[in-house]
Amino acid sequence: MTDAVINSWNEWDPLKRVIVGRIDSRHVGAPDPGFKNVYPELGIALDDWIPISDDYLERADAQMESFVSLLEGRGITVDRPTSLDDEQHVETPDWEFNHSYGTMPPRDVLLCHGNEILEATMSQRARWFESFAYRPLLEQYFKEDPSFMWEAAPKPRLTDDSYVPGYWNDFFNTWSDAELDERMLANKWQLTEKEPLWDAADALRFGKDIFIEHSAVTNQGGIDWFKRHFEAKGFRVHEIAFAGTPQPWHIDVTLVAARAGLLIQNPSLPPLTPEFHELFRMNDWEIVEAVPPSGAKQPPYTMCHENLGYNTFSLDPNTICVEASEVGYMEQLSGLGFDVIPVPFLDVSMFGGGLHCSTVDITREGDMEDYFPKQIPGF
């Protein structure tokens, strides 16, 4: 491997440098045509937007900063984004919005592959400017590393034409479970195909191969753009989809690429793409079903679910960080030969996800490898 600053080909090679997000959002609800939620037990309706108490902010911030200290204590360089004011008014020539999102989950916004960092489109108006929080870091990397390729997907306009009219009202109030399942199988969620849209957290990197999930925040146009971009560079891109939830959202609660040759699968979100498991098995990968999640109580206002326990972060092929409440999962990983580091992180989830969500690994030892020399034509 060279001394390049930007060098990260997979999810497990020894980590040297990483971006970790911040707890800087002070509101929950955030009604957005790209994402809405309700919390009836807390009296929060579909279009409410309420402040988060200082107590929750402080607890989440303490967990995030403890994670940063853990990484730095292992000699890993940690970079942080510039904070965003989520009360800042957002406006483009097409629309106005009353808030921003925050910078907890850089994994949603940036995809690092090899010597490239690619800014995703995002599909929520509240997140339209989110990549700007990382611009000072990207400018720094550009100066430090002459081989760094800094790129951005086409910025979407996110007009009303990019969203299905009335989707969230129907999702929460009209459609039956059977209708939601039918829509999920047909890839019909809140986004139209007006323009390419994709989140970086829907992609999983395996050297020469990248898998991208068709989800509620990554439409077919986004996948098509993603494939053209990376296949033109000589990589192989595989489109996949998963069942089990009416709102599939990011691949890193579904799959854990634990190390070369070992894939851990969330059993509650089975693949809808039959070639997926076949490709791994024909290349001698072991596929292990994860044990059930702990069911630990999530904090109020969380946008995540119990599968978040599978959202882990590897420091090297033998060391993996796991949410501290996932005792059974940690025992399973230990049995597979991993040194497991329990990390209390539940309070962070209400700000945008888990350990993998909160990071973008930008420097890992190792070079690009071909982990799937046997390929399935058309997949």
C-alpha positions in Angstrom: 0.0 0.0 0.0 1.1 3.6 -0.7 1.2 6.4 1.8 -2.0 7.8 0.3 -4.4 9.5 2.7 -7.5 8.2 0.9 -7.2 4.4 0.7 -10.2 2.2 1.7 -11.3 -0.7 -0.3 -13.5 -2.7 2.0 -15.1 -2.8 5.5 -12.5 -4.7 7.4 -8.8 -3.9 6.6 -6.8 -2.4 9.4 -8.1 1.1 10.1 -5.8 4.1 10.2 -8.0 7.2 9.7 -11.7 7.8 9.9 -14.4 10.5 9.9 -16.7 10.4 12.9 -19.9 12.5 13.0 -21.2 14.9 15.6 -24.3 15.3 17.8 -25.4 18.7 16.6 -29.1 18.3 15.8 -31.5 19.7 18.3 -34.9 18.7 16.9 -36.9 15.6 16.0 -39.8 15.0 13.7 -38.3 16.9 10.8 -41.3 16.6 8.4 -39.8 16.3 5.0 -41.2 14.8 1.8 -38.3 12.5 1.7 -38.8 11.2 5.3 -41.5 11.6 8.0 -42.1 9.7 11.2 -44.7 9.7 14.0 -44.3 9.0 17.7 -47.8 8.5 19.0 -46.7 7.4 22.4 -44.9 10.8 22.8 -47.8 12.8 21.3 -45.9 13.7 18.2 -48.0 13.7 15.0 -47.0 13.3 11.4 -45.8 16.9 10.7 -44.7 17.9 14.2 -41.2 19.3 14.7 -40.1 19.5 18.3 -36.9 20.2 20.3 -34.8 17.4 21.9 -34.1 18.0 25.5 -30.6 18.9 26.7 -30.5 15.6 28.7 -30.8 13.5 25.6 -28.3 15.6 23.7 -25.8 15.4 26.5 -26.1 11.6 26.8 -25.7 11.0 23.1 -22.8 13.4 22.8 -21.1 11.6 25.7 -21.4 8.3 23.9 -20.2 9.7 20.6 -17.1 11.4 22.2 -16.3 8.2 24.2 -16.3 6.3 20.9 -13.9 8.9 19.4 -11.6 8.5 22.5 -11.7 4.7 22.0 -10.5 5.0 18.4 -7.8 7.6 19.2 -6.6 5.5 22.0 -5.9 2.8 19.5 -3.8 5.2 17.4 -6.5 5.9 14.8 -6.7 9.4 13.4 -10.2 10.8 13.8 -11.5 13.7 11.7 -14.7 15.5 12.4 -17.2 17.5 10.3 -18.0 21.1 10.8 -21.2 21.3 12.8 -24.5 22.4 11.1 -27.2 24.5 12.7 -30.3 22.4 12.2 -32.5 25.5 12.9 -31.0 27.2 9.8 -33.5 28.0 7.1 -32.8 26.0 3.9 -33.7 27.4 0.5 -33.1 26.7 -3.2 -34.8 28.3 -6.2 -37.3 25.4 -6.1 -38.3 25.2 -2.4 -37.9 26.5 1.1 -37.5 24.4 4.2 -37.3 25.3 7.9 -34.4 23.1 9.1 -31.3 21.1 8.4 -30.5 17.6 9.6 -27.2 17.5 11.5 -24.0 15.6 11.0 -24.2 12.4 13.0 -24.2 9.9 10.1 -21.4 10.7 7.6 -21.9 7.2 6.2 -25.1 8.4 4.6 -23.4 11.2 2.7 -19.9 10.1 1.7 -18.7 6.9 0.0 -15.0 6.2 0.1 -13.8 3.6 -2.3 -10.1 3.3 -3.0 -8.6 6.8 -3.5 -12.0 8.3 -4.2 -14.6 10.0 -2.0 -18.0 10.4 -3.7 -20.7 12.7 -2.3 -24.1 11.1 -2.5 -27.2 12.9 -3.8 -29.3 12.4 -0.7 -33.1 12.4 -1.1 -34.3 14.7 1.8 -34.6 18.4 1.5 -33.3 18.7 5.1 -30.1 17.0 4.0 -29.5 19.0 0.7 -26.6 21.0 2.2 -25.3 18.3 4.5 -22.2 17.5 2.4 -21.0 21.1 3.0 -20.2 20.1 6.6 -17.5 17.8 5.2 -16.1 20.2 2.6 -13.3 21.5 4.9 -12.1 17.9 5.4 -12.4 17.2 1.7 -10.4 20.3 0.9 -7.8 19.2 3.4 -7.5 15.7 1.9 -7.2 17.3 -1.6 -4.2 19.2 -0.5 -2.6 16.4 1.5 -3.1 13.6 -1.1 -2.2 14.2 -4.8 -3.9 10.9 -5.7 -7.2 11.7 -4.0 -10.2 11.8 -6.4 -12.9 14.1 -5.0 -16.2 13.7 -6.8 -19.9 14.4 -6.3 -23.0 12.8 -7.8 -25.3 15.3 -9.6 -27.0 17.5 -7.1 -30.8 16.8 -7.2 -33.4 19.5 -7.4 -35.8 17.6 -5.1 -38.9 19.4 -6.5 -42.4 18.0 -5.7 -42.0 15.8 -8.8 -39.3 13.7 -7.0 -41.8 12.5 -4.4 -45.0 10.4 -4.5 -47.9 12.7 -3.5 -49.5 11.9 -0.2 -47.1 9.0 0.4 -46.6 9.5 4.1 -50.2 9.9 5.0 -51.0 6.7 3.1 -48.1 4.9 4.7 -49.1 5.7 8.3 -52.9 5.9 7.9 -54.2 4.2 4.8 -52.3 1.2 3.5 -52.7 -2.2 5.1 -49.7 -4.4 6.0 -50.5 -6.5 2.9 -50.5 -3.4 0.7 -47.2 -2.2 2.3 -45.6 -5.6 1.5 -46.9 -5.5 -2.0 -45.4 -2.0 -2.5 -42.1 -3.1 -1.0 -41.9 -6.1 -3.4 -42.6 -3.6 -6.3 -39.9 -1.1 -5.1 -42.6 1.5 -4.6 -41.7 4.0 -1.8 -41.7 7.8 -1.4 -39.4 8.6 -4.3 -40.3 8.8 -7.9 -37.9 8.2 -10.8 -37.8 11.9 -11.7 -34.0 12.1 -11.0 -31.3 9.8 -9.7 -31.3 9.6 -5.9 -29.1 7.4 -3.6 -27.7 7.4 -0.1 -24.1 6.2 0.3 -25.1 4.0 3.2 -26.9 1.8 0.7 -23.5 0.6 -0.7 -21.2 -2.0 0.7 -17.6 -2.3 -0.6 -15.7 -5.5 -1.4 -12.7 -4.3 -3.4 -13.4 -4.9 -7.0 -17.1 -5.5 -6.2 -19.7 -3.0 -4.7 -23.2 -4.0 -3.7 -25.9 -1.4 -3.7 -29.4 -1.8 -2.2 -32.6 -0.6 -4.0 -34.3 1.0 -1.0 -36.7 3.7 0.1 -33.9 6.3 -0.3 -32.1 4.9 -3.3 -34.2 4.7 -6.5 -33.6 2.9 -9.7 -32.2 6.0 -11.4 -29.7 6.4 -8.5 -28.6 2.8 -8.9 -28.2 3.3 -12.7 -26.1 6.4 -12.2 -24.0 4.6 -9.5 -23.4 1.6 -11.8 -22.3 3.7 -14.7 -20.0 5.7 -12.5 -18.1 2.8 -11.0 -18.3 0.3 -13.9 -16.6 2.9 -16.1 -13.7 2.7 -13.6 -13.5 -1.1 -13.9 -15.5 -2.1 -10.8 -18.4 -4.5 -10.7 -21.6 -3.2 -9.2 -24.4 -5.6 -8.0 -27.9 -4.4 -7.4 -29.7 -6.1 -4.6 -32.9 -5.8 -2.5 -34.2 -7.2 0.7 -37.6 -8.1 2.2 -38.9 -7.9 5.7 -39.7 -4.2 6.2 -42.0 -1.8 4.4 -39.3 0.8 4.4 -35.9 -0.8 3.6 -33.3 1.8 4.6 -29.5 1.3 4.3 -27.6 -1.9 3.7 -25.6 -1.8 7.0 -28.5 -3.1 9.2 -28.8 -6.0 6.8 -25.3 -7.2 6.0 -22.0 -7.2 7.9 -18.9 -7.7 5.8 -16.9 -8.9 8.8 -13.7 -10.0 7.1 -12.7 -11.5 3.8 -14.6 -14.8 3.4 -17.3 -14.1 6.1 -20.6 -12.4 5.6 -23.1 -12.0 8.4 -26.8 -11.7 7.4 -29.7 -10.2 9.3 -32.2 -13.1 9.2 -35.2 -10.8 9.4 -34.3 -9.1 6.2 -33.8 -11.9 3.6 -32.5 -11.1 0.1 -34.9 -10.8 -2.7 -32.1 -11.2 -5.2 -31.5 -15.0 -5.7 -28.0 -14.5 -7.2 -26.8 -12.7 -4.1 -26.1 -15.7 -1.8 -25.1 -17.8 -4.8 -22.3 -15.4 -5.7 -20.9 -15.5 -2.2 -21.1 -19.3 -1.9 -19.5 -20.0 -5.3 -16.5 -17.9 -4.2 -16.2 -19.8 -0.9 -17.6 -17.2 1.4 -19.2 -18.3 4.6 -22.7 -16.8 5.2 -23.7 -16.7 8.9 -27.2 -15.7 10.1 -26.9 -13.3 13.0 -28.6 -14.2 16.3 -31.7 -12.2 17.2 -31.2 -8.7 18.4 -31.3 -8.0 22.1 -34.4 -6.0 22.0 -32.8 -3.3 24.2 -35.1 -0.3 24.7 -34.4 2.4 22.2 -34.4 6.0 23.3 -37.4 8.2 22.5 -37.6 9.8 19.0 -35.3 7.2 17.5 -35.8 6.8 13.7 -34.1 3.4 14.0 -35.2 -0.1 15.0 -34.0 -3.2 16.8 -31.9 -4.3 13.8 -29.6 -1.4 14.5 -27.6 -3.8 16.7 -26.1 -5.3 13.6 -24.7 -1.9 12.6 -21.1 -2.6 13.6 -17.7 -1.1 12.8 -14.5 -3.1 12.1 -11.1 -1.9 13.2 -9.3 -4.7 11.5 -10.1 -8.3 10.3 -10.1 -9.5 13.9 -11.5 -6.6 15.8 -15.1 -5.3 15.7 -17.0 -2.6 17.6 -20.6 -3.6 18.6 -23.4 -1.8 20.5 -22.8 -2.8 24.2 -26.4 -4.0 24.7 -26.1 -6.7 22.0 -24.7 -9.4 24.4 -25.9 -12.4 22.3 -24.5 -10.9 19.1 -21.2 -10.2 20.7 -21.0 -13.8 22.0 -21.7 -15.0 18.5 -18.9 -12.8 17.0 -16.5 -14.0 19.7 -17.3 -17.5 18.8 -16.4 -16.6 15.2 -12.9 -15.6 16.4 -13.4 -11.8 16.8 -12.1 -9.5 19.5 -15.3 -7.7 20.3 -15.3 -4.2 21.7 -18.6 -3.3 23.4 -19.5 0.4 22.7 -22.5 2.0 24.4 -24.2 3.8 21.6 -28.0 3.5 21.9 -28.5 7.1 22.8 -26.8 8.1 19.6 -29.4 6.3 17.5 -32.0 9.0 17.7 -29.6 11.3 15.8 -29.2 9.0 12.8 -28.0 5.5 13.4 -25.4 3.2 14.8 -21.6 2.7 14.8 -21.3 2.1 11.1 -23.6 5.0 10.3 -21.4 7.4 12.4 -18.2 6.7 10.5 -16.6 6.9 7.1 -13.3 5.0 7.0 -10.9 6.9 4.7 -7.6 5.1 5.3 -7.3 1.4 5.7 -4.2 -0.7 5.1 -4.4 -3.0 2.0 -5.0 -2.7 -1.7 -7.9 -3.5 -4.0 -8.6 -7.2 -4.1 -10.9 -9.4 -6.2 -12.9 -11.4 -3.7 -15.3 -12.7 -6.3 -13.3 -14.0 -9.2 -16.3 -16.2 -10.2 -19.1 -14.1 -11.4 -22.7 -14.6 -12.4 -23.5 -13.2 -15.8 -26.0 -10.4 -15.6 -25.7 -9.8 -11.9 
